[in-house]
Amino acid sequence: MSKSTEADRVFNGVVSDIMAGVIRPRDRLSERELVSRFGVSRTPVREATKRLLERGFVEAGPKGVAVVVDIGPDDLRKLYSLRLQLEGAAARQIAANIQPEQIEALKQINRKFKSALMQRDLLRMLEVRAEFHGVLAGATQNRWLEMVLAMLRDKAYMVRHYHWQDFDRAAQTLDIHNQMIKALERRDAAAFQQLVCQQISAAISTYENRLQVPAWSAPSPRTSGTARSAAKKAPPRKKAAA
């Protein structure tokens, strides 16, 4: 395996853990533990860490150790304000430009999301959600906007992870996705835009009122010395609506 491919594997593995909440804000990334976990030398680990720094997932902590970035409440509000502006504007482009095959792809992806939700597989939910919004962003037919939307969604991982720790709130995402698809089938740009903004606003509102204890937490998809232990899964609540 080439060094670049090894670095990709380390980078993607760490990013997946950050997105899923397995590695949390302010956690330190131990070079030695990453070498052991991924079975690579220090060179690809250092290359991956450099890329994590450049992408803003980590920052240099004490003694140069990489630490997962903790986005403060004020910055999160600014991030979500920007998301509302850009995704609200993008929604009308999506409704105007989306093709039938893309709508069908959204239906298939949402079925995968439902399966992951029923299994309480948070990491899989995150992966499938990225597919769903990737199709939507592609329908803007503007690659620059597509890139910016993906970057902003990535930065919102803290809010998304907390929002989906509650089964009922996670199930609401499935329902909203279904409503989005129906609005797109009708070419109802106003309804689709409203649903997009509603989903974004609900996520940040939930995070800002996060004193409520989560109903369930997804188990860690892997173990790592660099991450805190994932919370144990609580007994499931009532089945989500389709």
NORTA-V408583 format. One record per pair of residues at least 6 apart in sequence whose ideal C-beta (glycine too) atoms are under 6 Angstrom apart, sorted by sequence separation. I is the first residue (numbers start at 0). J is the second residue. D is the distance in Angstrom with one decimal. If there is no record, write none. Layout:
# NORTA-V408583
I;J;D  I;J;D
This chain:
# NORTA-V408583
16;22;4.2  51;57;4.5  60;66;3.6  139;145;6.0  162;168;5.6  163;169;4.3  34;41;5.9  57;65;4.2  58;66;5.8  115;123;3.9  182;190;4.2  183;191;5.8  115;124;4.5  136;145;4.2  182;191;4.1  34;44;5.5  57;67;5.5  58;68;5.4  219;229;3.2  33;44;4.7  218;229;5.5  115;127;5.7  136;148;4.9  179;191;5.9  30;44;5.6  216;230;3.7  218;232;5.3  112;127;4.5  179;194;5.1  111;127;4.8  178;194;5.5  48;65;5.1  215;233;4.4  108;127;6.0  175;194;5.8  108;130;4.9  214;236;5.7  108;131;4.7  175;198;5.2  9;37;5.1  105;134;5.6  104;134;5.2  101;134;5.5  5;39;4.6  9;43;5.7  9;44;5.6  6;43;4.0  10;47;4.0  27;64;5.2  28;65;4.3  101;138;5.5  5;43;3.7  9;47;3.7  17;56;5.8  27;66;5.4  2;42;5.9  6;46;3.9  10;50;5.2  162;202;4.7  2;43;5.3  6;47;4.7  26;67;4.8  97;138;4.1  93;135;5.5  96;138;5.3  24;67;5.3  162;205;4.9  25;69;5.1  96;140;5.1  158;202;5.2  22;67;5.8  24;69;3.5  93;138;4.5  158;203;5.8  161;206;5.2  93;139;5.7  92;139;4.5  158;206;4.4  161;209;5.9  165;213;5.4  166;214;5.3  164;213;3.8  165;214;4.8  166;215;5.3  89;139;5.2  164;216;5.3  116;169;5.8  89;144;5.9  116;173;6.0  113;173;5.5  112;173;5.9  109;176;4.8  82;151;5.2  170;239;3.1  166;236;4.9  105;180;5.2  78;154;5.9  102;183;5.6  97;183;5.5  94;188;3.8  121;217;3.0  91;188;4.8  94;191;4.9  119;217;5.5  122;220;4.4  90;191;5.4  91;192;5.9  19;121;5.5  90;192;3.9  19;122;4.3  87;192;5.7  90;195;4.6  19;125;5.7  18;125;5.2  86;195;5.4  87;196;5.2  83;196;5.8  83;199;5.5  82;199;5.4  79;203;4.3  18;156;4.7  20;160;3.8  36;223;5.7  32;224;4.2  32;225;5.2  29;225;5.4  28;225;5.2  21;219;4.9  22;226;4.3  23;227;5.8  21;226;4.9  21;229;5.9
